[in-house]
């Protein structure tokens, strides 16, 4: 089942991102002696490095065997990563924290089940406004945009969306199949349904097939697991459908179209680009340097290229656990 909205724009006034300072590169993973090396990792994932909120000494000593210990070991909290990304988005939007009327957050690996991560982020910012979580694993940013567009004038003038994904806290670093994939990142966006901006989201879709919910899992207290081959096959097929769907909604096909996919695996991303006849110059990505950062991946690509988003359309295609999917047509 898929729902779509293409009748009104969601205006994006500012995007922000935060990547932790600690680099988790392939050489470090090789030093863990888990049966992997740089050539093996790059051939299967295309990833060279990642960032983590965890100390490297903690990972080396424990392999993150107990995810509860990771929360204690982390160098930066979820609320703090959210605050830092949000401040960048707010500055780029040209507003102040006092202007923010609502905070919506979502993450696959929260610090707390209660209160909401949105409440913690809003408190860290000093924004005493309605705050709640809205998440759907790696499709969270797409769901948030889809939801806010659906609410229309029911939301305040300025809404802050935040997606903190400190994924390395739920990775089993003795399992090479997952250890090589994930990095940490947080993104934020200042959006409005009322005030026009140079960047706008013209159409959104969100869909899910809950019969596939068991294919990707993160237990409340446990490590990330997935049926990798099944998930990759689903991801490639669905992202191709999403990109082609976005193409069909474009009002002006003469404009340059670039593609941003879910930053899970470079091999899968390039497969989608080939099937959709997208040139490499029009395939925007950051997975090589930052790894799979969950729901923060695709929007972090947009945030890193914020100053380049001019005179083009962007087809954003994202998939995630649930199984879920979402697409955005962004015009600048």
C-alpha positions as CSV (number, residue, x, y, z in Angstrom):
1,X,0.0,0.0,0.0
2,X,1.3,3.4,-1.0
3,X,-0.1,6.9,-0.3
4,X,1.0,10.0,-2.2
5,X,0.6,13.7,-2.1
6,X,1.3,16.0,-5.1
7,X,-1.1,18.8,-4.6
8,X,1.0,21.2,-2.5
9,X,4.6,22.0,-1.7
10,X,6.5,21.7,1.5
11,X,9.0,24.5,1.6
12,X,12.5,23.6,2.8
13,X,14.2,26.7,4.3
14,X,17.3,25.0,5.7
15,X,19.0,21.6,6.0
16,X,21.6,20.7,8.6
17,X,23.7,17.7,9.4
18,X,26.1,16.4,12.0
19,X,28.7,13.7,11.8
20,X,30.7,12.7,14.9
21,X,34.4,13.4,14.8
22,X,35.6,9.8,15.4
23,X,36.4,8.0,12.2
24,X,35.7,4.3,11.9
25,X,37.6,3.3,8.8
26,X,38.2,0.0,7.1
27,X,41.7,-0.3,8.5
28,X,40.2,-0.2,12.1
29,X,37.7,-2.9,11.2
30,X,40.4,-5.1,9.8
31,X,42.3,-4.7,13.0
32,X,39.4,-6.3,14.9
33,X,40.2,-9.6,13.2
34,X,36.7,-10.4,12.2
35,X,37.5,-11.8,8.8
36,X,37.4,-8.6,6.7
37,X,39.7,-6.1,5.0
38,X,39.5,-3.0,2.9
39,X,39.3,-4.8,-0.4
40,X,36.5,-7.1,0.8
41,X,34.5,-4.2,2.3
42,X,34.8,-2.0,-0.7
43,X,34.0,-4.7,-3.2
44,X,30.7,-5.5,-1.4
45,X,29.6,-2.2,0.0
46,X,31.7,0.6,-1.6
47,X,32.3,2.0,1.9
48,X,35.8,3.3,2.9
49,X,35.0,5.0,6.3
50,X,32.3,5.9,8.7
51,X,31.8,8.1,11.8
52,X,30.8,6.9,15.3
53,X,29.7,8.3,18.6
54,X,31.5,5.5,20.3
55,X,35.2,5.5,21.4
56,X,37.3,3.3,19.3
57,X,38.9,1.8,22.4
58,X,35.4,0.7,23.6
59,X,34.6,-1.0,20.3
60,X,38.0,-2.7,20.2
61,X,37.7,-4.0,23.8
62,X,34.1,-5.1,23.8
63,X,33.0,-5.4,20.1
64,X,29.8,-3.8,21.5
65,X,28.6,-7.1,22.9
66,X,26.1,-5.3,25.2
67,X,24.2,-2.5,23.6
68,X,23.3,-1.1,27.0
69,X,27.0,-0.4,27.6
70,X,27.1,1.5,24.4
71,X,24.7,4.1,25.7
72,X,27.0,4.7,28.6
73,X,30.1,4.8,26.5
74,X,28.8,7.1,23.8
75,X,30.7,10.4,23.5
76,X,27.6,12.4,22.3
77,X,24.0,11.8,23.2
78,X,21.2,11.6,20.7
79,X,19.7,14.9,22.0
80,X,23.1,16.6,21.5
81,X,23.6,15.3,17.9
82,X,20.0,16.5,17.2
83,X,20.8,19.9,18.6
84,X,23.9,20.3,16.5
85,X,22.2,19.4,13.3
86,X,19.2,21.5,14.1
87,X,21.3,24.6,14.8
88,X,22.8,24.3,11.3
89,X,19.4,24.0,9.7
90,X,18.0,26.9,11.7
91,X,21.0,29.1,10.8
92,X,20.6,28.3,7.1
93,X,16.9,29.0,7.3
94,X,17.6,32.5,8.6
95,X,15.3,32.1,11.6
96,X,15.9,31.7,15.3
97,X,15.2,28.9,17.7
98,X,12.4,31.1,19.1
99,X,10.6,30.9,15.7
100,X,10.4,27.1,15.7
101,X,6.8,26.1,16.5
102,X,7.1,22.3,16.5
103,X,9.8,19.6,16.7
104,X,9.3,16.2,15.1
105,X,12.1,13.6,15.5
106,X,12.6,10.0,14.6
107,X,15.3,7.4,15.1
108,X,15.9,3.7,14.8
109,X,18.0,3.6,18.0
110,X,16.7,6.0,20.6
111,X,18.3,6.8,24.0
112,X,14.9,6.6,25.6
113,X,11.5,5.0,25.0
114,X,10.1,7.9,27.0
115,X,10.2,10.8,26.8
116,X,10.3,11.2,23.1
117,X,13.7,12.0,21.5
118,X,12.0,15.1,20.0
119,X,11.4,16.3,23.6
120,X,15.0,15.9,24.5
121,X,16.2,17.7,21.3
122,X,13.7,20.5,21.8
123,X,14.9,20.9,25.4
124,X,18.5,20.9,24.4
125,X,17.7,23.7,21.9
126,X,15.6,25.6,24.4
127,X,12.5,25.3,22.3
128,X,9.5,24.9,24.6
129,X,7.1,23.8,21.9
130,X,5.1,20.7,20.9
131,X,7.5,17.9,20.2
132,X,6.9,14.3,19.3
133,X,8.5,11.3,17.5
134,X,7.4,10.0,14.1
135,X,9.6,7.2,12.7
136,X,9.6,4.4,10.2
137,X,13.2,3.2,10.3
138,X,15.3,4.3,7.3
139,X,12.3,6.0,5.6
140,X,11.7,8.3,8.6
141,X,12.6,11.6,6.8
142,X,10.3,10.8,3.9
143,X,7.5,9.9,6.3
144,X,8.0,13.1,8.3
145,X,7.8,15.3,5.1
146,X,4.8,13.3,3.8
147,X,3.0,13.8,7.2
148,X,3.7,17.5,7.5
149,X,2.5,18.1,4.0
150,X,-0.7,16.2,4.8
151,X,-1.3,18.4,7.9
152,X,-1.0,21.6,5.8
153,X,-2.1,24.7,7.8
154,X,-2.7,22.6,10.9
155,X,1.1,22.9,11.8
156,X,2.9,26.1,12.9
157,X,4.7,28.4,10.5
158,X,8.1,26.7,11.1
159,X,8.5,23.0,11.8
160,X,11.8,21.4,12.7
161,X,12.4,17.8,11.5
162,X,15.2,15.9,13.1
163,X,16.6,12.4,12.4
164,X,19.4,11.3,14.7
165,X,20.8,7.9,13.7
166,X,23.6,6.8,16.0
167,X,23.5,3.3,14.4
168,X,26.9,2.1,15.6
169,X,25.4,1.7,19.1
170,X,23.4,-1.3,17.9
171,X,26.0,-2.9,15.8
172,X,27.6,-6.2,16.8
173,X,31.3,-5.6,15.9
174,X,32.1,-9.3,16.0
175,X,29.8,-9.8,13.0
176,X,31.5,-8.6,9.9
177,X,28.3,-8.6,7.8
178,X,26.9,-5.7,9.9
179,X,30.0,-4.2,11.4
180,X,31.2,-3.0,7.9
181,X,28.0,-1.2,7.1
182,X,27.0,1.4,9.6
183,X,28.0,4.9,10.6
184,X,26.4,7.6,12.7
185,X,24.8,10.8,11.4
186,X,22.0,13.2,12.3
187,X,20.1,15.5,10.0
188,X,17.6,18.3,10.5
189,X,15.3,20.4,8.3
190,X,13.4,23.6,8.8
191,X,10.2,23.3,6.8
192,X,7.1,25.3,6.3
193,X,3.7,24.7,4.6
194,X,3.1,28.5,4.5
195,X,6.3,30.4,3.8
196,X,7.8,29.9,0.3
197,X,11.5,28.9,-0.1
198,X,13.9,28.5,-3.0
199,X,13.9,24.7,-2.2
200,X,10.6,22.9,-2.1
201,X,9.3,19.4,-2.0
202,X,6.7,19.2,-4.7
203,X,5.5,15.6,-4.2
204,X,5.9,12.8,-1.6
205,X,4.9,9.2,-1.3
206,X,5.0,6.7,1.6
207,X,4.2,3.0,1.5
208,X,4.8,-0.2,3.5
209,X,4.5,-3.9,3.3
210,X,4.3,-5.1,6.9
211,X,4.4,-8.8,5.9
212,X,8.1,-8.1,5.4
213,X,8.6,-6.6,8.9
214,X,10.8,-9.5,10.0
215,X,13.5,-8.9,7.3
216,X,15.2,-6.0,9.2
217,X,15.1,-5.8,13.0
218,X,16.6,-3.8,15.9
219,X,15.3,-5.2,19.2
220,X,14.7,-2.8,22.1
221,X,17.9,-4.2,23.7
222,X,19.9,-6.0,21.1
223,X,21.8,-5.8,17.8
224,X,20.8,-4.9,14.3
225,X,20.0,-8.0,12.1
226,X,18.7,-8.4,8.6
227,X,18.2,-10.9,5.8
228,X,20.7,-9.1,3.6
229,X,20.1,-10.7,0.2
230,X,16.3,-10.4,0.5
231,X,16.5,-6.8,1.6
232,X,18.9,-5.8,-1.1
233,X,16.8,-7.3,-3.8
234,X,13.7,-5.5,-2.4
235,X,15.7,-2.2,-2.1
236,X,16.9,-2.2,-5.7
237,X,13.5,-3.0,-7.2
238,X,11.6,-0.6,-5.0
239,X,14.1,2.3,-5.5
240,X,13.8,1.9,-9.3
241,X,10.1,2.1,-9.0
242,X,10.3,5.2,-6.8
243,X,12.7,7.0,-9.2
244,X,10.5,6.3,-12.2
245,X,7.5,7.4,-10.2
246,X,9.2,10.7,-9.4
247,X,10.1,11.2,-13.0
248,X,6.4,10.8,-14.0
249,X,5.3,13.6,-11.6
250,X,7.8,16.2,-12.9
251,X,6.0,19.2,-14.4
252,X,9.1,20.4,-16.4
253,X,11.1,17.5,-17.9
254,X,13.7,19.9,-19.3
255,X,15.2,20.5,-15.9
256,X,18.2,18.6,-14.8
257,X,17.2,15.6,-12.6
258,X,19.6,14.2,-10.0
259,X,19.2,11.0,-7.9
260,X,19.7,10.5,-4.2
261,X,19.0,7.0,-3.0
262,X,19.0,5.3,0.4
263,X,22.7,5.3,1.4
264,X,22.8,1.6,2.4
265,X,25.2,0.0,-0.2
266,X,27.0,1.6,-3.1
267,X,26.5,-1.6,-5.2
268,X,22.7,-1.3,-4.8
269,X,22.8,2.5,-5.5
270,X,24.7,2.1,-8.7
271,X,22.4,-0.7,-9.8
272,X,19.5,1.6,-9.5
273,X,21.3,4.3,-11.4
274,X,22.1,2.0,-14.3
275,X,18.5,0.7,-14.5
276,X,17.2,4.2,-14.5
277,X,19.8,5.4,-17.0
278,X,21.2,8.0,-14.5
279,X,24.7,9.3,-15.3
280,X,27.3,9.2,-12.5
281,X,27.4,13.0,-12.4
282,X,23.7,13.0,-11.5
283,X,24.0,10.4,-8.8
284,X,24.6,12.2,-5.5
285,X,25.9,10.2,-2.6
286,X,28.1,10.1,0.5
287,X,28.1,6.4,1.4
288,X,31.8,6.0,0.6
289,X,32.9,8.4,3.3
290,X,30.1,7.9,5.9
291,X,28.6,4.5,5.4
292,X,25.0,3.5,6.0
293,X,23.6,6.1,8.3
294,X,20.1,4.8,8.3
295,X,17.3,7.4,7.8
296,X,19.9,10.2,8.0
297,X,21.7,9.0,4.9
298,X,19.7,10.5,1.9
299,X,18.9,13.8,3.6
300,X,22.5,14.2,4.7
301,X,23.5,14.1,1.1
302,X,21.2,17.0,0.4
303,X,22.4,18.9,3.4
304,X,26.0,18.5,2.5
305,X,25.2,19.9,-1.0
306,X,22.8,22.6,0.3
307,X,24.6,25.4,-1.5
308,X,24.5,23.4,-4.8
309,X,20.7,22.8,-4.9
310,X,19.9,25.3,-7.6
311,X,18.1,24.9,-11.0
312,X,17.5,21.2,-10.7
313,X,15.1,18.5,-9.6
314,X,16.0,15.8,-7.1
315,X,14.5,12.3,-7.1
316,X,14.9,11.0,-3.5
317,X,14.2,7.3,-3.2
318,X,14.5,5.6,0.2
319,X,13.6,2.2,1.6
320,X,13.7,0.7,5.1
321,X,12.5,-1.8,7.6
322,X,8.8,-2.3,7.9
323,X,9.3,-3.0,5.0
324,X,8.7,0.7,4.0
325,X,9.5,3.1,1.2
326,X,9.2,6.8,0.4
327,X,10.0,9.2,-2.4
328,X,10.4,12.9,-2.6
329,X,10.5,15.2,-5.7
330,X,12.6,18.2,-4.6
331,X,12.9,21.2,-6.8
332,X,15.3,24.1,-6.4
